[in-house]
Structure formats: C-alpha cells, structure tokens
Amino acid sequence: MSRAALKGMLMGSVLMLTAPLPVAAQQEPLSPLPLDNSVDNQGKKLDPRKVALGDKLFHDPRLSKDNTISCASCHNLATNGADASDRPLSFGVGGAKGVVNSPTVFNSRYNFRQFWDGRAANLVEQVVGPIHNPIEMATNWPEVIAKLNKDSALVAQFQAIYPDGVQGKNIQDAIAAYEMTLTTPNARIDKWLRGDKGALSADELKGYQLFKSYGCIACHQGANVGGNMYQIFGVMNGYFAARGNLTEADNGRFNVTKNPADKHMFKVPSLRNAAVTPPYFHDGTAQTLEQAVDVMFRFQLGRTAPPEEKALIIKFLHTLTGEYKGKPLEN
C-alpha cells in the first residue's frame, strides 16, 4: 500500500464528537476535548455515587493479592496518570517487573480500545486485566470480594448503588465510571481549535503544520491525538531488528489475534500530555520527546528532517498538555 493510500485509510478513523465545533476546528484533523466530563461516551450522565466509589477502589491496594498494589500504583495522578518517569516498565506484586510501559489513564475513555495490544474493548473490560495478571495485582475476584466484604462501610456504599453488593462486575463498573472523569481538556491546542488564535505561538503553529505535512497526523488525529487505530511499530523500517532483545510483548496485537499480519502492531497512543508523561512507547525506551520524535521519523515515517523542524514539532507537542480539575498538568 502506498503512503498516500495508507494516509487516506488512517484519516477515516478520526474520532468524532457530538458537540458542534467552530468552523476552523471542523477543518482540522484534530478536535478539542469536551469540557464536560460528567457524561459517558454515549452522553448519559455519570452517577456521582459510582464515581466516588470508583475513586476509592482505584486507590485501594486490597485489589491486589498482598494489599500493596492499587490501580494508582502504576497510574498515579500525581505523575499525570502514568507511572514514575524513571520506570520504563512498572512493578507489580512482590516486585514483579511488568512487560510494557504503563500509559497514562488520563483521557483513556477516548481510546477506541484499551491496552497496548487492544485486548479490552472498553474501560469496564480493562479493569479485569491487571487484577488477574500474575505479575501485576496477581489475584482474583473471590479473594478481592472476600476482603472488601469485611469493610462494612464499603459494603454499605456498594449496596446503596448495586442491589447485589460487592461483585466483580460492580467493581469494574465503578472504576470505569471514575476513569471516565479523568480527562484533561483545555490544552492550548484545544483553545486554539475553539477559536482562540492567540493560544499558540508562531513557532508552535509552525510545529503543528510540520506535524501535519510530515505525516504524523496520519496516525495521531482526532480528539485524543491518537488512540483510535492500530499501527505496526516500525512500518517503514524495522524497529525491533534495530533495537534487538525481542520479548513476547513486542508481538503486540499478534498475542491477541494470532494473525501474522498483526505482529508488532499496537494501539497508536494518544499524544495528549505527552510532554509530561515520559518515557515513551510500549517498551519505554525513549526517555525524552526528542528521542521519541527521532524514532518516529526513522521507523514510522521513513523520513529525515532538520533538527530545527523537529524542535518545532516538539514545541507543538507541548501545546497538547491539558488541565485536570482546572489546573494545568506539570512535570
């Protein structure tokens, strides 16, 4: 397939939003995140009781076998929804080392699938994975439910929402409801897309134009600037041959489908908040945006670019950093 044909195909997967956008934004391949995160992706009002319970469960280490690991251990809001920047791979129960980098939980509701290999269709399905994974939380629903049922206050909180009380499906539902609220709207790119033409500097606008003209936009578009399609890592050059030391996790989507065409294929990550969520890629090998951009040019675009143009693209990437509860995210 030619690059032009590939680009046309990829652009067809842009995530659409129901809210009307300014004319200028309608003409752009990016769209602003909704300012209102009180509704789910179908526009239904989120139950604040579920959100509060999900918040509590998201931070509860009792969801792990030895009561040491919570969802927030690898998706810490204090580190912008991701793991610490010095952890390319996260650690689970007993210090077990994970196999992929933990992506930020912020804006995960806008991903078309969850996990790098896309094995979960939505946030509800995603909750099960870490809890049952032997190198993450390493437990199961009967063990978790037995522990939570000893907490009378928590049981009452469940029963006020769910008639059948503490159940795995209810834990999933509550955590997913909370994660729906973890959005970071009002990035400077959002303000620009909504019509504030002073929100971006001249250099940042040049970086955005280069981001589009070099073809980065073919995979990173829509409301989440990615997260809405799969792509082979190393589509233009052999990333894994160059990196070496292959792992099973490097197979990507192949591990789910067993289709040889899916080998080394991953969900394209969102670039929102990329400036404050290093390291990068499923293997966490790029420590800086500069390194990540170099890898993308070499292995995804198969192109070269002057350093000054890459620097402008990086300036643009900084405009994708949003706000959580009205406060801009920081390193």
C-alpha positions in Angstrom: 0.0 0.0 0.0 1.3 3.4 -0.9 1.9 6.0 1.8 -0.9 8.2 0.3 -3.3 5.3 0.4 -2.3 4.5 3.9 -2.8 8.0 5.0 -6.3 8.1 3.4 -7.3 5.0 5.2 -6.0 6.2 8.5 -7.7 9.5 8.3 -11.0 7.7 8.0 -10.7 6.6 11.6 -10.8 10.0 13.2 -12.8 10.0 16.4 -16.0 12.1 16.0 -17.6 14.2 18.8 -21.2 15.0 19.1 -20.8 18.6 20.2 -20.6 21.2 17.3 -17.2 22.6 16.7 -16.1 26.1 15.4 -15.7 26.2 11.6 -11.9 26.4 11.9 -11.8 23.2 14.1 -14.1 21.4 11.6 -11.4 21.9 9.0 -8.7 20.4 11.2 -7.8 16.7 11.7 -7.6 17.4 15.5 -10.7 18.3 17.6 -10.8 19.7 21.1 -11.7 17.5 24.1 -15.1 18.2 25.6 -15.0 20.4 28.6 -17.8 18.4 30.3 -16.7 15.0 31.7 -19.8 14.4 33.7 -21.3 12.2 31.0 -20.2 8.9 29.5 -19.3 8.3 25.9 -22.9 7.8 25.0 -23.9 11.1 26.6 -25.5 9.5 29.7 -25.0 11.3 33.0 -22.4 9.6 35.2 -23.7 8.6 38.6 -21.6 10.6 41.1 -22.0 7.8 43.7 -20.3 5.4 41.3 -17.6 7.9 40.5 -16.9 8.3 44.2 -16.8 4.6 44.8 -14.6 4.1 41.8 -12.2 6.7 43.0 -11.9 4.8 46.3 -11.4 1.5 44.6 -8.9 2.9 42.1 -6.7 3.8 45.1 -7.4 0.6 47.1 -4.4 -1.8 47.3 -6.8 -4.5 48.6 -7.5 -5.2 44.9 -4.0 -6.9 44.8 -3.0 -10.2 46.3 -0.8 -8.9 49.0 -2.5 -5.5 49.5 0.4 -3.5 48.1 -0.6 -2.5 44.6 -3.6 -0.4 43.5 -4.6 0.9 40.1 -3.0 4.2 41.2 0.4 2.5 41.8 1.0 2.4 38.0 -1.4 5.2 37.0 -0.6 7.8 39.6 -2.5 11.1 39.2 0.4 12.9 40.8 2.6 11.7 37.9 0.0 12.7 35.3 -1.8 9.4 35.3 1.2 7.3 34.4 4.0 5.6 36.4 7.0 7.5 37.5 9.2 8.8 34.7 12.2 6.7 35.8 10.1 3.4 35.3 10.1 2.3 31.7 8.3 -0.8 33.0 6.1 -0.9 36.1 6.3 -3.3 39.0 3.6 -5.5 40.5 3.0 -7.7 43.5 6.3 -8.9 45.1 8.3 -6.5 42.9 7.5 -8.5 39.7 8.6 -6.5 36.7 6.0 -5.7 34.1 6.4 -6.2 30.3 5.1 -2.9 28.9 5.2 0.8 29.9 2.1 2.0 31.8 0.3 4.6 29.6 -1.5 7.5 31.3 -5.0 6.8 32.5 -5.9 10.4 31.6 -8.2 10.6 28.6 -8.3 6.8 28.3 -12.0 7.0 27.8 -11.4 8.4 24.3 -9.3 5.4 23.2 -11.1 3.0 20.9 -9.6 0.0 22.7 -7.6 -0.4 25.9 -4.1 -1.8 26.5 -1.3 -1.6 24.0 -2.5 -4.7 22.2 -6.1 -3.6 22.3 -7.3 -6.7 24.1 -10.0 -4.8 26.1 -12.9 -3.2 24.2 -13.5 -0.6 26.9 -12.7 0.7 30.4 -15.0 -1.8 32.0 -13.2 -4.8 30.4 -9.8 -3.2 31.1 -10.3 -3.4 34.9 -10.1 -7.2 34.9 -6.7 -7.4 33.3 -4.4 -6.0 36.0 -6.3 -7.7 38.8 -5.9 -11.2 37.3 -2.4 -10.6 35.8 0.1 -12.7 37.8 2.8 -10.0 37.6 0.6 -7.1 38.3 -2.1 -7.5 41.1 -2.0 -11.3 41.0 -5.4 -12.0 42.5 -8.9 -13.0 41.5 -12.5 -11.9 42.2 -13.3 -14.3 45.1 -10.2 -13.1 47.0 -10.9 -9.4 46.4 -14.6 -9.7 47.2 -13.8 -11.6 50.4 -11.5 -8.8 51.6 -13.8 -5.9 50.6 -16.8 -7.6 52.3 -15.0 -7.2 55.6 -15.3 -3.5 55.3 -18.8 -2.7 56.4 -18.7 1.0 55.3 -17.6 0.0 51.8 -20.2 -2.8 51.7 -22.9 -0.2 52.5 -21.5 2.1 49.8 -21.8 -0.7 47.2 -25.3 -1.7 48.3 -26.5 1.9 48.0 -25.7 1.7 44.3 -25.8 -2.0 43.4 -28.5 -4.3 44.8 -26.2 -7.3 44.7 -23.5 -5.5 46.6 -19.8 -6.3 46.2 -19.3 -8.1 42.9 -16.6 -8.2 40.3 -18.8 -6.6 37.7 -19.8 -3.8 40.1 -16.1 -3.1 40.9 -15.4 -2.9 37.2 -18.4 -0.6 36.6 -17.5 1.8 39.4 -13.8 2.1 38.5 -14.7 2.7 34.9 -17.1 5.4 35.9 -14.3 7.1 37.8 -11.9 6.8 35.0 -14.4 8.5 32.7 -13.9 11.6 34.7 -10.1 11.5 34.3 -9.9 13.9 31.4 -7.6 16.8 30.7 -9.4 19.3 28.5 -8.5 22.9 27.8 -5.0 22.3 26.5 -3.7 25.3 24.5 -4.4 23.3 21.3 -8.0 23.0 22.4 -8.3 26.7 23.0 -6.8 27.3 19.5 -9.2 24.8 17.9 -12.1 26.6 19.7 -11.1 29.9 18.1 -8.6 31.5 20.4 -5.9 32.3 17.7 -3.6 33.7 20.4 -3.4 30.4 22.2 -0.4 29.1 20.1 2.8 30.9 19.3 4.1 31.3 15.8 6.7 28.5 16.4 4.0 26.2 17.8 1.8 26.8 14.8 4.8 26.0 12.5 5.3 22.8 14.5 1.7 21.9 14.0 1.9 22.5 10.3 5.1 20.3 10.2 3.3 17.6 12.3 0.7 17.5 9.5 2.9 17.9 6.5 5.4 15.2 7.5 2.5 12.7 8.1 2.5 12.4 11.9 -1.2 13.3 11.7 -2.0 10.1 9.7 -1.9 8.1 13.0 -2.2 10.9 15.6 -5.5 12.7 14.9 -9.0 13.2 16.4 -9.9 14.3 19.8 -7.2 12.2 21.6 -4.5 12.9 19.0 -4.2 9.2 18.6 -5.7 6.2 20.4 -8.2 5.4 17.7 -6.4 2.9 15.5 -3.7 0.2 15.3 -0.4 0.6 13.5 2.7 -1.5 13.1 5.6 -0.2 15.1 8.4 0.1 12.5 6.1 0.3 9.5 8.7 2.0 7.3 11.8 0.4 8.9 12.5 -2.5 11.2 12.3 -1.0 14.7 12.7 -4.4 16.5 15.5 -5.6 14.4 17.4 -2.4 15.2 16.5 -2.5 18.9 17.1 -6.2 19.4 16.3 -8.3 22.5 12.8 -9.1 21.4 10.2 -10.0 24.1 6.7 -11.6 23.8 5.2 -8.2 24.5 6.8 -6.9 21.3 4.5 -9.1 19.3 1.7 -6.6 20.2 -1.7 -7.4 18.7 -0.5 -10.7 17.4 -0.6 -12.0 21.0 -4.4 -11.4 20.9 -5.3 -12.4 17.4 -2.5 -14.9 16.4 -2.7 -13.3 13.0 0.8 -13.0 11.5 -0.2 -9.7 9.9 -0.7 -8.3 13.4 2.8 -8.9 14.6 4.4 -5.8 16.1 1.1 -4.0 15.8 0.0 -1.7 18.7 -2.8 0.7 19.5 -1.5 4.1 18.5 -1.0 6.0 21.7 -2.6 9.4 22.4 -0.2 12.2 22.3 -2.2 14.3 24.8 0.0 15.2 27.8 3.0 13.5 26.1 5.3 16.3 27.3 4.6 15.4 30.9 4.3 11.6 30.7 7.8 10.1 29.7 9.1 7.6 28.9 7.6 6.7 25.6 6.4 3.7 23.5 5.2 0.3 24.8 8.8 -0.6 25.8 9.6 2.7 27.5 12.8 3.0 25.6 12.6 6.7 24.7 13.3 8.9 27.7 12.6 12.3 26.0 10.4 13.7 23.4 13.5 14.4 21.3 14.3 10.7 21.3 10.7 9.7 20.6 10.4 12.1 17.6 13.7 10.7 16.2 12.4 7.2 16.5 9.1 8.2 14.8 10.9 9.8 11.9 13.2 6.9 11.3 10.8 3.9 11.8 7.3 5.2 11.3 7.8 7.9 8.6 10.9 6.7 6.9 12.0 10.3 6.5 14.6 12.7 7.8 14.0 16.2 9.0 16.3 19.1 10.0 16.8 19.4 13.8 15.2 22.8 13.8 12.0 21.3 12.3 11.9 18.5 14.9 12.3 21.1 17.6 9.3 23.0 16.2 7.2 19.7 16.3 8.2 19.2 19.9 7.1 22.8 20.7 3.7 21.8 19.2 3.6 18.7 21.3 3.8 20.8 24.4 0.6 22.5 23.4 -1.2 19.2 24.0 -0.8 19.3 27.8 -4.2 19.8 29.3 -5.8 20.7 32.7 -7.1 18.4 35.4 -9.7 19.9 37.6 -8.8 23.3 36.2 -5.1 23.1 36.9 -2.5 22.5 34.1 -0.5 19.3 34.3 3.2 19.7 35.1 6.3 17.6 35.1 
